[in-house]
């Protein structure tokens, strides 16, 4: 598709540009939404209690370790305690 073609009207070119812009905006918002929220705070959270599921490995383990390092009391839901250590 060539936007500078002499056979296309300015209205068609403008409509095409609006459509391309809308698609790009949608893709940008979808990418931001797909990445999820990111918590960047490093503050202390003493006295809070949280239950962390899936704390044997992966993101659950990393989350539990980070929360404990920040002063939180954590209750861990583990399948096998030896996998956590």
C-alpha positions in Angstrom: 0.0 0.0 0.0 1.5 3.3 -1.1 0.1 6.4 0.6 1.5 8.8 -1.9 -0.3 7.2 -4.9 -2.1 9.7 -7.1 -5.2 7.5 -7.2 -5.8 7.7 -3.5 -7.7 10.6 -2.0 -6.4 12.6 1.0 -9.4 11.3 3.0 -8.4 7.7 2.3 -4.8 8.4 3.2 -5.9 10.1 6.5 -8.2 7.1 7.3 -5.3 4.7 6.7 -3.0 6.7 9.0 -5.6 6.8 11.7 -6.0 3.0 11.4 -2.3 2.4 11.6 -2.1 4.8 14.6 -4.9 2.9 16.4 -3.2 -0.4 15.8 0.1 0.8 17.1 -1.6 2.3 20.2 -3.4 -1.0 20.8 -0.1 -2.9 20.6 1.6 -0.5 22.9 -1.1 -0.8 25.5 -1.3 -4.6 25.1 2.4 -4.9 25.7 2.3 -2.7 28.9 -0.7 -4.8 30.1 1.0 -8.1 29.4 4.1 -7.1 31.4 2.0 -6.7 34.5 2.6 -4.5 37.4 6.1 -4.0 38.8 6.7 -3.1 42.4 9.9 -1.2 42.8 9.6 -0.2 46.5 12.3 -1.2 48.9 10.7 0.0 52.1 10.3 -2.0 55.3 7.0 -3.7 55.9 7.4 -4.8 59.5 4.4 -6.4 61.2 2.6 -7.5 58.0 1.7 -11.1 57.5 1.4 -12.6 54.0 0.7 -16.1 52.8 2.9 -17.0 49.8 1.8 -20.0 47.8 4.2 -22.0 45.6 7.2 -21.0 47.7 9.2 -24.1 46.8 10.8 -22.6 43.8 10.7 -19.9 41.2 8.9 -16.6 41.7 7.1 -17.8 44.8 10.5 -18.6 46.5 12.0 -15.3 45.4 8.9 -13.4 46.6 9.0 -15.1 50.0 12.7 -14.4 50.4 12.4 -10.7 49.5 9.5 -10.2 51.8 11.3 -11.8 54.8 14.4 -9.7 54.0 12.1 -6.6 54.3 10.8 -7.6 57.7 7.6 -9.4 57.0 6.3 -12.4 58.7 5.5 -14.9 55.9 3.5 -18.1 56.0 4.7 -20.3 53.2 2.6 -22.9 51.4 5.1 -25.6 50.5 4.8 -29.1 49.0 8.2 -30.1 50.3 10.2 -28.2 53.0 13.5 -29.7 51.7 13.0 -28.0 48.3 12.8 -24.6 49.9 16.0 -24.8 51.9 
